[in-house]
Amino acid sequence: MRQAIAAAMERSVREIPHFHLMREIDMSAAMAWLTAANGKRPVTERLLYVVLLVKAVALALRETPDLNGAWVDGRVLQKPEINVGMAISLRGGGLVAPALLKADGRTLDDLMTSFRDLVQRARSGKLRASELTESTVTITNLGELGADAVYGVIYPNQAALVGFGRVTEQVAVINGAFVARPMIGATLSADHRVVDGRLGSTFLTALDRLLQEPEKL
């Protein structure tokens, strides 16, 4: 496992000119909506906030499709589907990043069911080949482990990796008043051959906007 990860990361750093962008996103609306929605559900059907992040990333990629591509044979190749890879740590060490296929067109409930299934099968070695090879962009979420931000390394044959840190209460100025808000650090690692800072910033702006309207995800 470590040898496979090492080979992929060495290739990524050697071949892909990375740049990184970061944005603090107010999660007040998303967390309030999630609490209300889960209050109406049985425990077994409750949503984790990670599925809001997945769906928001997928929809933001619709608006910035170059990020959902790769540099192949000297040109940008846009991919027709948005398959969001999820970095999943394994109990014995290492990680895999299987894909939630066609994530932009799926409901939150469907994504939640598929995410739980992916984690279970990843840790029991029962992933399908398509789930391991068809990711177009990968998400890594280290917030639960205490990281404030993640400046990740792009998986080869992708153009971007989106990282999320932990949700923390921070002081914000709203209409001239100091208030506490739950904020999350969202980072974008992108291939500078495929996109530039302007498009990367457009993606993070779209991601922020989408998370302010969780009822529409």
C-alpha positions in Angstrom: 0.0 0.0 0.0 2.7 2.5 0.9 4.7 1.6 -2.2 1.6 2.3 -4.4 0.9 5.6 -2.7 4.5 6.6 -2.9 4.7 5.9 -6.6 1.5 7.9 -7.3 2.6 10.9 -5.2 6.1 10.9 -6.6 4.6 11.0 -10.1 2.2 13.8 -9.1 4.9 16.0 -7.6 7.3 15.3 -10.5 4.8 15.9 -13.3 2.1 18.3 -12.1 2.8 22.0 -11.4 0.6 22.5 -8.3 -0.8 25.7 -7.0 -3.0 26.2 -4.0 -5.9 28.4 -3.1 -7.8 28.7 0.2 -11.2 30.1 1.3 -12.9 30.3 4.6 -16.6 29.3 4.2 -19.4 30.1 6.7 -21.2 26.9 7.5 -24.0 28.5 9.5 -26.7 27.8 6.9 -25.5 24.4 6.0 -25.2 23.2 9.7 -28.6 24.7 10.6 -30.3 23.0 7.7 -28.6 19.7 8.4 -29.7 19.8 12.1 -33.3 20.5 11.1 -33.3 17.8 8.3 -31.8 15.2 10.6 -34.3 16.0 13.3 -37.0 14.6 11.0 -35.1 11.4 10.2 -34.5 8.1 12.0 -30.9 7.8 13.2 -30.0 5.3 10.5 -31.0 7.7 7.8 -29.3 10.9 9.0 -26.9 12.8 6.8 -23.3 13.7 7.6 -22.2 17.1 6.6 -19.6 15.6 4.3 -22.4 14.8 1.7 -23.2 18.5 1.6 -19.5 19.1 0.7 -19.5 16.4 -1.9 -22.7 17.7 -3.7 -21.5 21.3 -3.5 -18.1 20.4 -5.0 -19.8 18.4 -7.8 -22.2 21.3 -8.6 -19.3 23.8 -8.5 -17.4 21.6 -11.0 -20.4 22.0 -13.4 -19.7 25.7 -13.4 -15.9 25.3 -13.8 -15.6 22.2 -16.0 -11.9 22.6 -16.8 -11.2 21.5 -13.2 -13.0 18.3 -14.0 -10.4 17.3 -16.5 -6.7 16.5 -16.9 -3.6 17.4 -18.9 -3.2 14.6 -21.4 -0.8 14.4 -24.4 -0.1 18.2 -24.3 -3.7 19.4 -24.0 -6.6 19.8 -21.6 -9.0 16.9 -21.7 -12.4 17.6 -20.1 -14.1 14.6 -18.7 -17.8 14.1 -19.5 -18.9 12.9 -16.0 -18.3 14.3 -12.5 -17.0 11.4 -10.4 -15.9 12.7 -7.0 -13.2 10.6 -5.4 -13.3 10.3 -1.6 -10.0 9.8 0.3 -10.7 7.0 2.8 -8.2 5.9 5.4 -7.8 2.1 5.9 -7.6 0.4 9.3 -4.3 -1.2 8.4 -2.7 2.0 7.2 -2.7 3.8 3.9 -5.7 5.1 2.0 -7.7 4.7 -1.2 -9.9 7.2 -3.1 -12.8 5.5 -4.7 -15.4 7.5 -6.6 -18.9 8.5 -6.1 -19.9 8.3 -9.7 -22.0 11.0 -11.4 -22.2 12.9 -8.1 -23.6 16.1 -9.5 -26.9 14.4 -10.5 -27.5 12.4 -7.3 -29.6 13.3 -4.3 -28.1 13.8 -0.8 -29.7 10.7 0.4 -28.3 8.7 -2.5 -24.8 10.1 -1.9 -25.1 9.3 1.8 -26.0 5.7 1.2 -23.2 5.4 -1.4 -20.7 7.0 0.8 -21.4 4.7 3.7 -21.2 1.7 1.3 -17.9 2.9 -0.1 -16.3 3.3 3.3 -17.4 -0.2 4.3 -16.3 -1.9 1.1 -13.0 0.1 1.0 -12.1 -1.2 4.5 -13.1 -4.8 3.6 -11.3 -4.8 0.2 -14.4 -5.1 -1.9 -14.2 -2.0 -4.1 -15.1 -2.2 -7.9 -12.4 -1.4 -10.5 -14.5 1.5 -11.9 -14.7 3.1 -8.4 -10.9 3.1 -8.2 -10.1 4.4 -11.7 -12.8 6.8 -12.7 -12.5 9.7 -10.2 -12.3 13.0 -11.9 -11.6 15.1 -8.8 -10.8 14.0 -5.3 -12.0 15.3 -1.9 -9.9 14.8 1.2 -11.6 15.8 4.5 -9.4 15.8 7.5 -11.5 18.0 9.7 -12.5 15.1 12.0 -8.9 14.4 12.6 -8.2 18.0 13.7 -6.6 19.6 10.7 -7.6 23.2 10.0 -6.7 23.1 6.3 -5.4 20.5 3.8 -3.1 21.5 1.0 -3.2 18.2 -0.8 -1.3 16.5 -3.6 -3.3 15.9 -6.8 -3.9 12.3 -7.9 -2.3 11.6 -11.3 -4.7 12.0 -14.3 -6.8 14.5 -12.4 -6.5 18.3 -12.4 -7.6 19.2 -8.9 -7.9 18.0 -5.3 -10.3 19.7 -2.8 -9.4 19.7 0.9 -11.6 20.5 3.9 -10.4 21.1 7.4 -12.4 21.1 10.6 -15.4 23.3 11.3 -14.5 25.8 14.0 -16.2 28.8 15.6 -14.6 32.0 14.5 -15.4 35.7 14.9 -16.9 37.3 11.9 -18.2 40.9 11.2 -21.8 40.8 10.1 -23.5 44.1 9.4 -21.0 45.8 11.6 -21.4 43.4 14.6 -19.0 40.8 15.8 -20.6 37.3 15.8 -19.4 33.7 16.2 -19.8 31.6 13.0 -18.9 28.0 12.3 -16.3 28.2 9.5 -14.5 25.6 7.4 -11.3 26.0 5.5 -11.7 24.9 1.9 -8.6 24.5 -0.2 -8.0 23.8 -3.8 -4.9 22.2 -5.2 -4.9 22.6 -9.0 -2.8 21.7 -12.0 -1.5 25.0 -13.4 -1.3 23.5 -16.9 -5.0 23.0 -16.9 -6.4 26.0 -15.0 -5.2 29.3 -13.5 -5.8 31.2 -10.3 -8.8 33.0 -11.7 -10.7 29.8 -12.5 -9.7 28.3 -9.2 -11.0 31.3 -7.4 -14.2 31.0 -9.4 -14.6 27.4 -8.3 -14.2 28.3 -4.6 -16.6 31.2 -4.9 -19.2 28.8 -6.4 -18.6 26.3 -3.7 -19.2 28.9 -1.0 -22.4 30.1 -2.7 -23.8 26.6 -3.0 -23.1 25.9 0.7 -25.1 29.0 1.6 -28.2 27.4 0.1 -28.1 23.8 1.3 -31.8 23.2 0.7 -31.0 23.4 -3.1 -28.3 20.8 -3.1 
